Amino acid sequence: AAVARAAFTLRETARLIRVRYFALQTTRSTLKTLDWKLTQAEELDRIAAEQLEQGRIAPFELLRAQSEVAGIRQEINEATSELQEREADLKVAMG
């Protein structure tokens, strides 16, 4: 019975490590996507600023672009916190 319990505990620990590792990788992937998204939004913000200077768009369009950049930065902050949490979870699972 003790051997079976030890084997079960080992399998359960291995499963938990796999689950937490894949969660960590998913969060890393999300961060890479958000970085790309931020680059795109910053470029649109730059273009909107130029177009506003030229009088081709209304000021609210620039504000919309700036708002998009700010929103993505917030998502990056949240994902970074989540990444740190998942790294800690994995370390705990690994002992």
C-alpha positions in Angstrom: 0.0 0.0 0.0 2.8 2.4 0.8 4.5 1.7 -2.5 1.3 2.3 -4.4 0.8 5.5 -2.5 4.3 6.7 -3.3 3.9 5.8 -7.0 0.6 7.7 -7.1 2.2 10.7 -5.4 5.1 10.6 -8.0 2.7 10.4 -10.9 0.6 13.2 -9.5 3.7 15.4 -9.0 4.8 14.8 -12.5 1.4 15.6 -13.9 1.3 18.8 -11.9 4.7 19.9 -13.1 3.6 19.2 -16.7 0.4 21.3 -16.3 2.3 24.2 -14.7 5.0 24.1 -17.3 2.6 24.3 -20.2 0.7 27.1 -18.4 4.0 29.0 -18.2 4.8 28.4 -21.8 1.3 29.6 -22.8 1.9 32.8 -20.8 5.2 33.3 -22.5 3.6 32.9 -25.9 0.9 35.4 -24.9 3.6 37.9 -24.0 5.3 37.5 -27.3 2.0 38.1 -29.1 1.4 41.2 -27.0 4.8 42.6 -27.7 4.1 42.3 -31.5 0.7 43.8 -30.9 2.2 46.8 -29.1 4.7 47.4 -31.9 1.8 47.5 -34.4 -0.2 49.8 -32.2 2.7 52.2 -31.6 3.2 52.4 -35.4 -0.5 53.2 -35.8 -0.1 55.9 -33.1 2.8 57.4 -34.9 0.9 57.5 -38.2 -2.1 59.0 -36.5 0.1 61.7 -35.0 1.5 62.6 -38.4 -1.9 62.6 -40.0 -3.3 64.9 -37.3 -0.4 67.3 -37.9 -1.4 67.3 -41.6 -5.0 67.9 -40.7 -6.1 64.6 -42.3 -7.8 63.1 -39.2 -9.8 64.3 -36.3 -8.0 64.5 -32.8 -10.2 61.7 -31.4 -8.5 59.3 -33.9 -5.1 60.0 -32.3 -6.7 59.6 -28.8 -8.1 56.2 -30.0 -4.6 55.1 -31.1 -3.1 56.3 -27.9 -5.8 54.5 -25.9 -5.0 51.3 -27.8 -1.3 51.5 -27.0 -2.1 52.1 -23.3 -4.5 49.2 -23.2 -1.9 46.8 -24.7 0.7 48.0 -22.2 -1.7 47.2 -19.4 -2.2 43.7 -20.9 1.5 43.3 -21.0 1.8 44.3 -17.3 -0.9 41.8 -16.4 0.7 39.0 -18.5 4.1 39.8 -16.9 2.6 39.4 -13.4 1.0 36.2 -14.5 4.3 34.9 -15.9 6.0 35.6 -12.6 3.2 33.8 -10.7 3.4 30.8 -13.0 7.1 30.6 -12.7 6.7 30.5 -8.9 4.0 27.9 -9.2 6.3 25.7 -11.3 9.2 26.1 -8.8 6.9 25.1 -6.0 5.7 22.0 -7.9 9.2 21.0 -8.6 10.1 21.3 -5.0 
